[in-house]
Amino acid sequence: MKPFHRILANNLVANVTNFTVWFAVTFWVFLETQSVFATGMIAGIYLVFTAGFGIWFGAIVDHNPKKLAMIGSSFVSGVLYVIGLALILFEPEGAFANPYGPYLWAFILVVMLGVIVGNIRSIALPTLVTILIPEDNRDKANGLVGMVSGIGFLTTSVISGFMVAYTGMLGVMVFALVATVLVLVHLFFVQIDEGRVEPSADAPAEPKRVDIAGTIAVIGAVPGLFALIFFACFNNFLGGVFMALLDAYGLSLVPVEIWGLTFGALSTAFILSGIIIAKTGLGKNPLRTLLMVNVITWSVCCVFTVVSSYWLLVAGCFVWMFLAPYAEAAEHTTLQKVVPLERQGRVFGFAQSVEQSASPLTAFLIGPLTQFVVIPFMTDGAGADAIGGWFGTGADRGMALVFTVAGVIGLIVTIIAFNSRYYRDLSAAYAAGKNDDDEGDGGEAAVASPA
């Protein structure tokens, strides 16, 4: 196996491990507490930590060998999972049944921090694509990254659903700890030529700092790049609805085992789209691909919960999962071309922080808003009287209404973005961007160490 494929395989196992913990905690807390509020808070915690740590994680990736950054990520996750396992083993009786109890939330915070540290890998991986893959093949490599994410979701949803059903969180934490150790050991044996050039003795070394101002300057120098990041931020603002409500909505229709298997089956859409991208690429203008994907996905969001149907939900989720790797690969391909390699970690980290910054607000708001306002509105309130005759009434229809409204807003904003000057400017900047093979050390590394 080539180094890039070894890293992909290693990241696959790490992603499966971390996201199994996240999925399992969400499933388990809902089953233990029956609280949409609690699941919304878990989603919010994930997004707050992702947004808060993204810029710092990006600086870690830029200022250290990528392999070392990934090793550190797995080590810290393992330590936190040990603490989580201890909290499970020494739980006071009934401590996890109270959705507002401090012991439950201490456990959630510890294990979610273990998941979040894994985001260092998600920042390091696209920079390794830049280093190891020639520029004209990076869109296809990014498709493979999306495929790996799909395989991870496939395995994660099945593992978490069944483990929660049959072993509870104890089995999940033991699995997470063992898998993290295996990933850490394997990574030590992966050899990566990162093409890092040590500065000469008389040359001033770049300070190892986050340097937000410098990162902003790099982004601002590319016309329309800030607009791309803020567009993704707005999409994630609406995407917080899914983070907060999708599991609760799915579990209102089917048992946890079926919901886990459903996500497993649906995740084949990630794999299929990753294979297609790896074969065909994204076209001459990845930005156009990104916006077309958004038009389709938000249109689907308008209708996939319009009736209380498990199969309609499945169809809508399949479309979302099939198109998600296209959107991610398009953004990564654009950034890899227009941002210098030595700044890519911080730019990817900055983008992650900004793009995720709106989602916590949505997730924190949507859980309580749905629980205490929309669900009563669609159960015996004005909404039930006005549209309940055809839309349906009850808790699941309250959640469904939130999805539909989010879809309409997302579609309108995407159409506006498609007709904006920022879209035209960034498309032109991407088309005019120099091939990295002509840009010094970063390009030389890409040529010297192709996957």
Order of alpha helices (4+ residues) and beta strands (2+ residues): alpha-alpha-alpha-alpha-alpha-alpha-alpha-alpha-alpha-alpha-alpha-alpha-alpha-alpha-alpha-alpha-alpha-alpha-alpha
